[in-house]
């Protein structure tokens, strides 16, 4: 994924969860399906995987120093960040809250 690709995605989707990871991260591989399920249950969220080994520029632009790192984006701006040690409950609360807020106004 390039910066242009990400810019287009963020412009076209109101809520995006960016999942920064690597193929060799064991924790990331276990966590990813859980997060994808959560996002599928909460439209209008969109899930986007970013392989930090292939997208070094994006990882640098977003100050990604550890994996997994999750960025919650609303209208192209970062509204939440979870890195390395976090629980699913910590992530579920803002995801559900923003989906509900957008559902009320949209």
N, C-alpha and C positions, 0 to 999 in steps of 0.2 A: 504494500500500500504506500502511495506517495502522499506528500502534503496536499497536492491538488485533489487527489482522490478523497482524502479526508475532508478537505474543504467543501467539496461538492456534497458529500454525505451529510455533513453537519448543516449545510444550507437546506438540504431537502427533508431532513427528519427533525422534528421538534425535540425529541429526547433520544440520546444515544449513550449506550454504555460501551466504552472502549475497554477491551480486555487485553492488556499488554502481558505477553507471556513468551515462553520459548518452548520448542518441542521437547526439550530434555527436562523440563521442570515437572517432577512427579506430582507435587501438590497442585500445580496448575491444571494438570490433566484430570485430576479427581474433581477439582472445583468447577471447571468449565461447564460440564453438563448441568450441574445444579443451577448455575447462573443463567445458562441458556433457557432452562425451564422456567425460572422466575421471570425472565424478560418476556417469554412467550405468553405468560399469564397476565402481563401488564401492558397491553397496548396503551399508548403509542410508542413505547420503548422499542429501540432497535439495538440489537447486539452486533458488535463489530470486533472480531479478533484481530490483534496486531502482533505479528511475530517480531519481537525486538531484534532478533538476529538478522532478519531481512530488511527491517525498516529502522535502521540506526538513526537516520535523520529525524524521523517522527519521535522516536524514543528520546532523543536529545532535546527536541523542541518542547516536549512535554515533561522534561525532567524526570524520566523514568530511570531509577537507579536500582530497583529490585523487582523481582517478579514473584508472584503475580501482582500487578498494579491495575486497579480499576479506576477509570475516570468516568464520572457521571457528567454528561454534557446536556445543557438545555439552551436551545437557540444559539448553539456554537460556543457557549461559555462553560467553563468548568464550574460545577456546582457541588461536587463531592469527589473525594479521593480516598481510596482504600488501598493500602500497600502491605504486602507481606503477611502480617498477622492480623486477621480480622475474622469475625464470625459471620455466618449467613444472616443472622438476625440484624446485625449492624447494617448490612447492605439492603435487606428487605425493607426496612422502615423508610428510608428516603426514596427508594424506587417506587413503593406503593403510594407514598404521599404525593410525589410529583405526578404520577399517573392519575391520581384522583383529582389533583388540582387542574391539570390540563383537561381532564374529562369534564370538569365543571365549567370551565371557561370556553372549551372548544365546542 
